[in-house]
Amino acid sequence: MAGSIVISSIQLDSDNNFSILSNTGATLVSANGSGLNVSSSLATNSITSDKIVSVANTKIAGNIVSSQITSVANTQLTGTVTSAQVGSSVYEGIGFRNRIINGDMRIDQRNAGASVSVGAGAYTLDRWAYDPSATLSWFTFQQNGGSVTPPAGFSNYLGITSTGANSPTSGQFALLNQYIEGFNTADLAWGTASAATVTLSFWVRSSLTGTFGGALANSAFNRSYPFTYTITSANTWEQKSITITGDTSGTWVTNNGVGIRVIFGLGVGSSSLGTAGAWAGATYRSATGATNISATNGATWYITGVQLEVGSVATPFERRDYGRELMMCQRYYETGITGAGSRSSDNYGVYPGVFKVTKRANPTVTYVASGAAGNLGGHYLGPNVDGFVGYSTATTVSSGYYFTYTAAIEL
């Protein structure tokens, strides 16, 4: 038979060295304490997956096609393994791959799922701010607003509904933002020749179709990258992915200030629009030609699964446990309760407030009297990143009081 190899003998010597010989005397396979060797005459090209039962404790050089591998255990691979060849389970334990916090819209400390119409700079769900020019209350915001089924694998989304037909003038804009802290983007080295490429991915659903836009920008807002994405089917969840080459120019904050602005345009006037797909030394909030959701009364726009990661490929959404995601949100905002204990005869009750999570910077603390309405005096010490010491001015001696508070230090 053409191409066949005839085995002449199988040998096992006193040292337990094993060999298979051909009829020409050539060694086809040999095995000893160092491992198994296969002759090039037996495998001149490749060994495919249907010929391999398992590979363990083995060093493999060269290229391995992902479709040929079911599992690899205790194996050393040399060369490059690309993201397309690695399943989602490999990524889950990596850590802070996704630079977006609350990208799956689970955390809503302020509103607890209620529908809200917020003003300039106010937060909807945790870490997601509504940013309009002036006081343009053009939308309602709600966790799971509209009560549609989220994409597979998600339980929550941010639902945004337009409350009028508001076409922005040239200088007007209405945005959904997340500002990422500089400590969490410093490794991207933006503003240098080593700037890393990133990929922004998300799931979106809208009653409108067409081209939509947004942008990435620096803290000073003098470097920006407009982007577009297309919604092809109305009222259908679609996953989008935008790859962005890192900016080698400009100043990018690497401390506890704003590292990167991630912006989704909801209604943006012409003076804030730029050409998609390129960095510019300008304040662009969206891309030229993008649809304005605000211009259609009752239009809906829902989003979840937002991820910003290093690399040119959108990997599966990084799922962090709820407790960890909540703590990451509480670095910027938390609610809590503290007790004043018994007052002394000097008409003051002192109470400590220890934050659940160390804050980004000294926060603004707002007190709400629960047990002694109108008798909250203020604070003796702080607030600082760890907490505060406050006091009450109740008029009854030896009374116990408690107070709720909010601590906010958003970007």
C-alpha positions in Angstrom: 0.0 0.0 0.0 1.4 3.4 -1.0 2.6 5.5 1.9 2.3 2.6 4.4 5.0 1.8 7.0 5.7 -1.8 7.9 6.6 -2.6 11.5 9.4 -5.1 11.7 9.9 -5.6 15.4 9.1 -4.2 18.9 12.0 -4.2 21.3 12.2 -3.8 25.1 15.7 -3.9 26.6 16.8 -4.5 30.2 16.6 -0.8 31.0 13.0 -0.7 30.0 13.7 1.3 26.8 11.0 0.6 24.3 11.4 0.8 20.5 9.2 0.1 17.4 11.3 -0.6 14.3 10.3 -0.6 10.6 11.2 -3.2 8.1 14.1 -1.0 7.0 15.6 -1.0 10.5 14.5 2.6 11.2 13.2 3.5 14.6 9.7 4.7 14.3 8.8 5.2 18.0 11.0 5.1 21.1 10.3 5.6 24.8 12.5 6.0 27.8 12.6 7.9 31.1 12.7 11.2 29.2 9.5 10.7 27.3 8.1 9.4 24.0 9.8 10.2 20.6 8.1 9.9 17.3 10.1 9.7 14.1 9.6 12.2 11.3 8.9 9.3 8.9 5.8 8.5 11.0 4.5 12.0 11.5 5.9 14.2 8.7 3.2 16.9 8.9 0.8 17.1 11.8 -0.9 15.0 14.4 -4.6 15.8 14.4 -7.0 15.7 17.4 -8.5 12.4 16.2 -5.1 10.7 16.8 -4.6 12.1 20.3 -6.5 10.8 23.3 -4.8 13.1 25.8 -1.8 15.3 26.3 -0.4 15.6 29.8 2.9 16.9 31.2 4.1 17.5 27.7 6.0 20.4 26.1 4.5 21.3 22.7 6.2 23.6 20.3 4.6 25.2 17.3 1.0 26.1 16.5 -2.0 24.3 17.9 -5.4 24.9 16.3 -8.0 25.4 19.0 -10.6 23.3 17.1 -8.3 20.2 17.6 -8.1 20.5 21.4 -10.7 19.4 23.8 -8.7 19.8 26.9 -5.1 20.4 27.9 -3.9 19.6 31.4 -0.5 20.2 33.0 0.9 21.1 29.6 3.5 23.7 28.7 2.7 25.6 25.5 5.4 27.6 23.7 4.4 30.3 21.3 1.2 32.4 21.2 -2.3 31.4 22.3 -4.8 34.0 20.9 -8.0 35.1 22.7 -10.1 33.6 19.9 -8.7 30.1 20.9 -9.5 30.4 24.6 -13.0 29.8 26.0 -14.7 32.2 28.4 -14.0 30.0 31.5 -10.3 30.9 31.2 -11.0 34.6 31.7 -13.3 34.4 34.7 -10.5 34.3 37.3 -8.2 36.9 35.8 -9.4 39.8 38.0 -9.9 43.4 36.8 -10.0 42.8 33.1 -13.1 44.9 32.6 -12.3 48.5 33.6 -16.1 49.4 33.7 -17.7 49.1 37.1 -21.3 47.9 37.3 -21.3 47.2 33.6 -24.1 44.6 34.0 -26.3 47.3 35.8 -26.8 45.2 39.0 -26.1 47.9 41.6 -28.6 50.7 42.2 -27.9 52.1 45.6 -29.6 55.5 45.1 -32.9 54.5 43.5 -33.4 50.8 44.3 -35.0 50.2 40.9 -37.3 53.2 40.8 -37.7 55.3 37.7 -36.1 58.7 37.9 -35.7 61.8 35.9 -32.4 63.3 36.9 -30.6 66.6 36.2 -27.1 67.5 35.3 -24.4 65.3 36.7 -26.8 63.1 38.6 -26.3 59.4 38.8 -28.8 56.8 37.6 -27.5 53.4 38.5 -24.2 53.2 40.3 -21.3 54.7 38.3 -23.6 55.7 35.4 -24.2 59.5 35.3 -26.5 61.5 33.1 -24.6 64.5 31.8 -26.6 67.1 29.9 -25.7 70.6 28.9 -27.6 73.0 31.3 -30.6 71.2 32.8 -32.0 69.1 30.0 -34.4 66.6 31.6 -35.1 64.7 28.4 -35.2 61.1 29.7 -36.3 58.8 32.4 -33.8 56.2 33.7 -34.6 52.9 35.4 -33.0 49.7 36.2 -34.9 47.2 34.0 -37.1 50.0 32.8 -39.6 48.7 30.2 -39.5 45.2 31.7 -38.0 43.4 28.7 -36.0 40.2 28.9 -32.2 41.0 29.2 -29.7 39.3 26.9 -28.8 35.7 27.8 -26.6 35.6 30.9 -27.7 39.0 32.3 -30.4 39.8 34.8 -30.3 43.6 34.6 -30.0 46.5 32.2 -30.3 50.3 32.3 -33.5 51.4 30.5 -33.6 54.9 29.1 -36.8 56.5 27.6 -37.1 59.8 25.8 -39.8 62.0 27.3 -40.2 64.3 24.3 -39.2 65.2 20.8 -36.0 67.2 21.6 -33.6 67.8 18.8 -30.5 69.3 20.3 -29.2 72.6 19.1 -25.6 72.9 18.0 -24.4 73.5 21.6 -26.7 71.1 23.4 -25.9 67.5 24.5 -27.3 64.8 26.6 -25.0 61.9 27.5 -24.7 58.7 29.5 -21.2 58.6 31.1 -19.0 56.4 33.1 -15.7 58.1 34.3 -13.0 55.5 35.0 -10.5 56.3 37.8 -7.0 57.0 36.6 -5.5 54.3 39.0 -7.6 51.8 36.9 -6.3 52.9 33.5 -2.7 53.9 34.3 -1.4 50.6 32.8 -2.8 51.6 29.4 0.0 54.1 29.0 -2.1 56.5 27.0 -0.3 59.7 26.1 2.9 57.7 25.4 4.3 55.7 22.5 3.4 52.5 24.4 -0.4 53.3 24.4 -2.4 50.1 24.6 -5.3 49.2 22.2 -8.6 48.7 24.0 -12.0 47.2 23.0 -15.3 48.5 24.2 -18.2 46.1 24.0 -21.8 46.1 25.1 -25.3 44.9 24.6 -27.9 47.4 23.3 -31.5 47.5 22.4 -33.6 50.4 21.0 -36.9 51.1 19.5 -34.9 53.0 16.9 -32.5 51.7 14.2 -29.6 53.3 12.5 -26.2 54.6 13.4 -25.6 55.7 17.0 -22.5 57.2 18.6 -20.4 57.9 21.6 -16.8 58.8 22.5 -13.8 58.2 24.7 -12.0 61.2 26.1 -9.4 62.3 28.7 -10.0 64.2 31.9 -9.3 67.6 30.4 -11.6 66.8 27.5 -9.1 68.0 24.9 -8.5 64.5 23.5 -11.4 62.5 22.2 -12.2 59.5 20.0 -15.8 59.5 18.6 -17.1 56.1 17.7 -20.3 54.7 16.0 -22.3 51.5 16.2 -25.3 50.3 14.2 -28.6 49.0 15.5 -30.1 46.9 12.7 -33.3 45.5 14.3 -35.7 47.5 16.5 -36.5 46.2 20.0 -33.9 43.5 19.7 -30.8 43.0 21.8 -27.6 43.3 19.7 -24.0 43.0 20.9 -21.6 45.7 19.7 -17.8 45.9 19.7 -15.5 48.9 19.0 -11.7 48.5 19.0 -9.8 51.7 19.7 -6.1 52.3 19.2 -4.6 53.9 22.3 -3.9 57.6 22.2 -0.2 58.4 22.0 -0.8 62.1 22.6 -2.3 64.3 25.3 -2.3 64.1 29.1 -4.1 61.1 30.7 -4.6 61.1 34.4 -3.1 58.1 36.3 -4.2 59.0 39.9 -7.6 59.1 41.6 -8.9 61.6 39.1 -10.7 60.9 35.8 -8.6 58.5 33.8 -10.9 57.9 30.8 -14.4 59.2 30.0 -16.6 56.6 28.4 -19.5 58.4 26.7 -22.7 57.2 25.0 -24.5 60.0 23.1 -28.3 60.2 23.7 -28.7 63.5 22.0 -25.7 65.6 20.8 -25.6 68.8 18.8 -23.3 69.4 15.9 -20.6 71.4 17.8 -19.8 68.2 19.8 -19.7 65.8 16.9 -16.5 64.6 15.2 -15.4 62.0 12.6 -15.6 58.5 14.0 -12.6 56.3 14.3 -9.8 58.7 15.0 -8.3 60.6 17.9 -8.7 64.4 17.8 -7.5 67.3 19.9 -11.1 68.4 20.4 -14.1 68.0 22.7 -16.2 65.5 20.8 -19.0 63.7 22.6 -20.3 61.6 19.7 -19.8 61.0 16.0 -21.1 62.9 13.0 -24.2 61.2 11.6 -25.3 59.6 14.9 -29.0 59.2 15.7 -30.3 61.4 18.5 -32.5 59.3 20.7 -33.8 62.5 22.4 -35.5 63.6 19.1 -38.1 60.9 19.2 -40.8 61.1 21.9 -41.1 57.7 23.7 -37.9 56.3 22.1 -36.2 53.6 24.2 -32.6 52.8 24.5 -31.4 50.0 26.8 -27.9 48.9 27.6 -26.0 46.2 29.6 -22.9 44.1 29.6 -20.6 47.1 29.1 -16.9 46.2 29.0 -13.7 48.1 28.3 -10.6 45.9 28.1 -7.1 45.8 26.8 -6.7 44.2 23.4 -8.3 44.1 20.0 -10.8 41.4 20.7 -14.0 41.6 22.7 -13.9 38.7 25.2 -16.8 37.3 27.2 -18.2 39.7 29.8 -16.2 39.5 33.1 -18.5 38.4 35.8 -17.5 39.5 39.3 -19.3 38.5 42.4 -22.0 40.8 43.7 -20.2 41.7 46.9 -17.1 42.7 45.1 -19.0 44.8 42.5 -20.9 46.6 45.3 -17.6 47.4 47.1 -16.2 48.8 43.9 -19.3 51.1 43.6 -19.0 52.1 47.3 -15.6 53.6 46.7 -17.5 56.4 45.1 -20.9 56.3 46.9 -22.4 54.5 49.8 -25.3 54.8 52.2 -25.1 53.8 55.9 -26.4 54.2 59.4 -24.7 55.3 62.6 -25.8 55.5 66.2 -25.3 58.4 68.6 -25.6 56.4 71.8 -26.7 58.2 75.0 -26.4 62.0 75.2 -24.4 63.6 78.0 -25.6 66.5 80.1 -24.0 69.0 77.8 -26.7 68.5 75.2 -24.5 66.8 72.7 -24.4 63.2 71.5 -21.3 62.1 69.6 -21.5 59.3 67.0 -18.9 57.6 64.9 -19.3 56.8 61.2 -17.0 54.3 59.7 -17.3 53.9 55.9 -17.8 50.4 54.5 -15.2 51.0 51.9 -12.3 53.5 51.8 -13.3 56.4 49.5 -11.6 57.7 46.4 -11.0 61.0 48.3 -12.7 62.9 51.1 -16.4 62.6 50.4 -19.4 64.9 50.9 -21.5 63.4 53.7 -25.2 64.1 53.9 -26.9 63.3 57.2 -30.6 62.3 57.6 -31.9 62.3 61.1 -33.8 59.1 61.9 -34.3 59.1 65.6 -34.1 62.9 66.3 -35.4 64.9 63.4 -33.9 68.3 63.2 -31.3 67.7 66.0 -28.4 66.7 63.8 -25.5 69.1 64.5 -22.8 68.1 62.1 -19.4 66.5 62.6 -16.5 67.0 64.9 -13.9 65.2 62.7 -13.8 64.5 59.0 -15.2 63.3 56.8 -12.1 61.7 55.4 -11.6 58.7 53.2 -12.3 56.3 56.1 -15.2 58.0 58.0 -16.3 60.8 60.3 -17.2 61.7 63.9 -20.5 63.6 64.2 -22.7 65.0 66.9 -26.4 65.6 67.6 -28.0 68.5 69.5 -31.0 66.7 71.0 -32.6 68.4 74.0 -33.3 65.3 76.0 -30.6 64.0 78.3 -29.5 60.3 78.1 -31.4 59.7 74.8 -30.2 57.3 72.1 -30.2 58.5 68.5 -29.3 57.1 65.1 -28.7 58.7 61.8 -28.6 57.6 58.2 -26.0 59.1 55.9 -24.8 59.1 52.3 -21.2 59.6 51.4 -20.4 60.6 47.8 -17.2 61.3 46.0 -17.9 60.5 42.3 -15.5 61.4 39.6 
